[in-house]
C-alpha cells in the first residue's frame, strides 16, 4: 500500500528518535506546583532567546494567544488585527468568549499590516466606541501563504502602539520559519512585543505545546488565566523536553522545508488545474484552482495518487512542508503533480 505524502500541515509530524529519547529521560515534577524543572528550563530557554523576562508553557498556541489577549484587554476593549488572523478566524471565537472584546479587522496584503493601516483604526476616547487596547500580528501569516514580517516592518508598528498606549502581541505560530527566512535575530524581538506566543508543534516538530513570553508581571497573571482555562499540566516536562530538543536540533533545517515548498510551487505553477500560486517565502504553498475545476475534485485526485492537502477557502488549496517530508517525497509529489488529471466540471 502506497504511503501517503502528507502536506496537510506541519502539525502532523511524529517525534524523531532523538526527540523521543529526550522525552523519555526528562526530569519531571508537578508543574502546577512549579516543580517541573524541564518545563522551567524550556520557559527560561525561550524567554532568554527572545530577550523577554519570563515564559509560560501551555498545551497549544490557541491557548497562549487567548491568554495573552485576556492579559492585555478588558471587556469592551477592541483588538486590532488582520482579517486573516488565526486569533480571529481559527480560535473558536475565543476573543469574544474569553475576553468580551470586539475585533477591528484590517485587510493587509497577504495578512501583513502596517502602521498606516492601524493608525486610523485606533478609536478616540468616546463613549460610543470600544477602547482600542491591543494589536496582534501573526508571523508567519498562515492565510498569507507563510508571508513574513521583518523586524524592519515590526519596529514602526511597535512605536505606534507605544505612542498610543496599546499593547502589541505576536502570534508566533511559525516564528522560527520567519527568522530563518529573514535572517532577523530572535533576541531583537523582545524590545517590541508585550507578548509572544511560540508554537513548538508546527515547523519545529514537537508533538504538543506552545510558550507564552512576556514580562514577569504578565506571566504571573497568565499563570492564573491558564489555570482557569484548564491548561495547568502536571508532569509536563516530558512534553517540554520535546520542545527543548526541537529548539536545539530542528531550527536550521527549516530552510530545507522552505526549499521544498518552492519546488512544489514551481511544479504547481505549470499545472493545468492551477490558476495561480501565491509567492512562497517559507513552508506554506497556497494555490488557486483553475476555471473548470473544483477544490474537491483536485483534493480527491491528489489523495487517490497519494498526496494529502487541505482547502483554504472556496477556490484555494494548501500544501505545507515539514520535518517528515524529505527530498525523495518532494520529487515524488512533483511527478504526481505533473501527471495529475483531475476531473473537470462541465
C-alpha positions in Angstrom: 0.0 0.0 0.0 1.4 3.4 -1.0 2.4 5.6 1.9 0.7 9.0 1.8 2.7 12.2 1.4 1.1 14.4 4.0 1.1 18.1 3.2 -2.0 18.9 5.3 0.0 20.8 7.9 3.3 20.8 9.8 1.4 19.7 12.8 1.2 16.1 11.5 4.8 15.3 12.3 6.0 12.4 14.5 8.8 12.8 17.1 12.2 11.8 15.9 14.2 9.1 17.7 16.3 11.7 19.3 13.3 13.7 20.5 11.7 10.5 21.9 14.8 9.7 23.8 14.9 13.2 25.3 11.3 12.9 26.3 11.7 9.6 28.0 14.7 10.7 30.0 13.3 14.1 31.1 13.4 15.1 34.7 9.8 16.0 35.7 7.8 17.2 38.6 4.3 18.7 39.2 4.4 21.9 37.1 1.2 23.3 38.7 3.3 23.4 41.9 6.2 24.9 39.9 8.3 21.7 40.4 8.9 20.5 36.9 12.5 21.5 36.1 12.3 20.6 32.4 9.3 22.9 31.9 11.2 25.7 33.8 14.2 25.0 31.5 12.1 25.4 28.4 10.5 28.6 29.6 13.8 30.0 30.5 15.4 29.0 27.3 12.8 30.7 25.1 12.5 33.8 27.3 16.3 34.3 27.1 16.3 33.6 23.4 13.7 36.3 22.7 15.1 38.7 25.3 11.9 38.6 27.4 11.5 38.3 31.2 9.5 35.1 31.6 7.6 32.3 29.8 4.7 30.0 30.4 4.3 26.5 28.8 0.8 25.7 27.6 -0.8 22.9 25.6 -1.5 24.9 22.4 -0.9 28.1 20.5 -4.6 28.9 20.7 -4.3 28.9 24.5 -1.2 31.1 24.6 -2.8 33.6 22.2 -6.1 33.7 24.1 -4.3 34.0 27.5 -2.3 37.0 26.0 -5.4 38.7 24.7 -7.1 38.2 28.1 -4.0 39.7 29.8 -3.9 42.7 27.6 -7.6 43.6 27.3 -10.7 44.3 29.4 -14.3 43.7 28.5 -15.5 46.4 25.9 -11.9 46.7 24.6 -11.1 46.2 20.9 -8.4 44.1 19.3 -6.9 45.2 16.0 -5.6 42.5 13.6 -5.7 41.5 10.0 -8.9 39.8 8.7 -6.9 36.6 8.0 -5.5 36.4 11.6 -5.5 33.0 13.3 -6.7 34.6 16.6 -9.8 35.8 14.7 -10.6 33.0 12.2 -9.4 29.8 13.8 -9.6 30.1 17.6 -13.3 29.3 18.0 -14.4 32.9 18.7 -12.1 32.9 21.7 -11.7 36.7 21.7 -15.4 37.2 22.4 -15.8 34.2 24.6 -12.8 34.6 26.9 -12.2 38.4 26.8 -15.5 40.0 25.9 -13.6 42.2 23.4 -14.6 43.2 19.9 -12.3 43.0 16.9 -11.3 45.6 14.3 -10.3 43.8 11.1 -7.8 45.2 8.6 -7.0 43.9 5.1 -3.3 43.8 4.6 -1.6 42.3 1.6 -1.1 38.6 2.4 -2.1 39.4 6.0 0.8 41.9 6.6 -0.5 45.1 8.2 1.3 48.4 8.6 1.3 51.5 10.9 -0.5 53.4 8.2 -3.3 50.9 8.2 -3.5 50.6 12.0 -3.4 54.3 13.0 -6.8 55.4 11.6 -8.5 52.4 13.2 -7.4 53.3 16.7 -10.5 54.7 18.4 -10.6 58.0 20.1 -11.8 58.2 23.7 -15.5 58.3 23.1 -18.4 56.6 25.0 -19.7 55.2 21.6 -16.5 53.3 20.8 -14.8 50.3 22.3 -11.4 51.1 23.7 -8.6 50.1 21.3 -6.1 48.3 23.5 -4.2 45.6 21.6 -2.7 44.9 18.2 -2.0 41.3 17.2 0.5 40.3 14.4 1.0 36.8 13.0 4.4 35.6 11.9 4.3 33.8 9.6 0.8 34.5 8.2 -0.9 31.2 7.5 -3.6 32.5 5.1 -0.9 34.7 3.6 0.9 31.7 2.3 3.6 31.9 5.0 4.4 35.6 4.5 6.9 37.0 6.9 7.1 40.2 8.9 10.6 41.5 9.2 11.8 43.4 12.3 12.1 46.5 10.0 8.3 46.2 9.5 7.6 45.4 13.1 9.5 48.3 14.7 7.2 51.2 13.5 4.1 49.2 14.5 5.6 48.8 18.0 6.4 52.5 18.1 2.8 53.4 17.1 1.4 51.1 19.8 3.6 52.6 22.4 2.7 56.2 21.5 -1.0 55.4 21.6 -0.9 53.2 24.8 -1.8 50.0 23.0 -0.2 46.6 23.8 1.4 44.5 21.0 1.2 40.7 20.8 2.8 38.3 18.3 1.2 35.1 17.3 4.5 33.4 16.6 2.9 30.2 15.2 5.8 29.8 12.8 8.2 32.4 14.1 11.3 30.3 13.5 10.3 29.9 9.9 10.2 33.7 9.7 13.6 34.0 11.4 15.3 31.5 9.1 13.9 33.3 6.1 14.5 36.9 7.1 17.8 36.4 9.0 16.5 38.5 11.9 17.6 37.6 15.4 15.1 36.3 18.0 16.8 38.4 20.7 15.7 41.6 18.9 12.0 40.7 19.2 11.6 41.3 22.9 12.0 45.0 22.7 8.9 45.3 20.5 6.3 43.0 21.9 4.4 42.8 25.2 3.6 39.1 24.5 4.9 36.5 22.1 3.4 33.1 21.5 5.9 30.5 20.4 4.5 27.3 18.9 6.6 24.2 19.1 4.3 21.7 17.4 4.4 23.2 13.9 7.7 23.7 12.0 9.8 22.5 14.9 8.1 19.1 15.0 7.4 18.8 18.7 4.2 16.8 19.5 2.5 19.3 21.8 2.9 22.7 23.2 3.4 26.5 23.0 5.1 29.0 25.2 3.8 32.5 26.0 6.6 35.0 26.6 6.2 38.4 28.4 7.1 40.4 31.4 7.2 38.8 34.9 4.0 40.6 35.7 2.3 39.4 32.5 3.3 35.8 33.0 2.2 35.9 36.7 -1.3 36.9 35.5 -1.1 34.4 32.7 -0.5 31.6 35.1 -3.8 32.2 36.8 -5.6 32.5 33.5 -4.1 29.3 32.3 -5.4 27.6 35.4 -8.9 29.0 34.8 -8.7 27.8 31.1 -7.9 24.3 32.3 -4.4 24.5 31.0 -2.4 23.6 34.1 -0.4 20.4 33.4 1.3 18.2 35.9 4.4 16.2 34.8 4.5 18.1 31.5 8.3 18.0 31.4 8.0 15.0 29.1 6.4 17.4 26.6 8.7 20.3 27.4 11.7 18.1 26.7 10.5 17.6 23.1 10.4 21.4 22.8 13.9 21.8 24.1 15.1 19.1 21.7 13.3 20.8 18.8 14.9 24.2 19.6 18.4 22.6 19.7 18.0 20.4 16.6 15.2 21.5 14.3 15.6 25.2 13.6 18.3 25.3 11.0 16.7 22.5 9.0 13.6 24.7 8.4 15.5 26.1 5.3 15.0 22.6 3.7 11.2 22.9 4.2 11.3 26.4 2.5 13.3 25.0 -0.4 10.9 22.0 -0.7 7.9 24.4 -0.7 9.4 26.5 -3.6 10.0 23.3 -5.6 6.3 22.3 -5.2 5.2 25.8 -6.1 7.3 25.7 -9.3 5.6 22.4 -10.3 2.1 23.8 -9.4 2.7 26.9 -11.5 2.9 24.7 -14.6 -0.1 22.5 -13.8 -3.2 22.9 -16.0 -5.5 22.7 -13.0 -3.9 25.6 -11.2 -4.8 29.3 -11.8 -2.2 30.9 -9.6 0.3 30.2 -6.8 0.8 32.7 -4.0 4.5 33.7 -3.7 6.3 31.3 -1.4 8.6 32.6 1.4 8.6 29.8 3.9 6.9 26.3 4.2 3.4 27.1 3.0 2.1 26.8 -0.6 -1.3 28.3 -1.4 -2.7 27.9 -4.9 -6.0 28.8 -6.6 -7.7 26.2 -8.8 -8.2 27.0 -12.4 -11.6 27.6 -14.0 -13.4 24.4 -14.7 -12.0 22.6 -11.7 -13.2 22.4 -8.0 -11.1 22.2 -4.9 -12.8 18.9 -4.1 -12.0 17.3 -7.4 -8.3 18.3 -7.1 -8.2 17.3 -3.4 -9.7 13.9 -4.2 -7.4 13.3 -7.2 -4.3 14.2 -5.2 -5.5 11.9 -2.4 -6.1 9.0 -4.9 -2.5 9.5 -6.0 -1.0 9.6 -2.5 -0.9 13.3 -1.6 -2.9 14.8 1.3 -3.6 18.5 1.5 -6.4 20.8 2.7 -8.7 23.5 1.4 -8.2 27.1 2.4 -11.3 28.7 1.0 -13.7 28.1 -1.8 -11.0 28.0 -4.6 -7.8 27.6 -2.7 -5.7 24.6 -1.6 -2.7 24.4 0.8 0.5 22.4 0.9 2.7 22.6 4.0 6.2 21.1 4.0 7.7 19.9 7.3 10.0 17.6 9.2 8.5 14.4 7.8 8.6 15.4 4.1 12.0 14.6 2.6 13.6 15.3 -0.7 12.5 12.0 -2.2 8.9 12.6 -1.3 9.1 16.1 -2.8 10.4 14.6 -6.0 7.6 12.0 -6.0 5.0 14.7 -5.3 6.3 16.8 -8.2 6.0 13.9 -10.5 2.4 13.3 -9.4 1.5 16.9 -9.9 3.0 16.9 -13.4 0.9 13.8 -14.4 -2.3 14.6 -12.4 -5.5 14.9 -14.4 -8.4 15.9 -12.1 -12.0 15.7 -13.3 -13.2 19.0 -14.8 -16.7 20.3 -14.3 -18.8 21.0 -17.3 
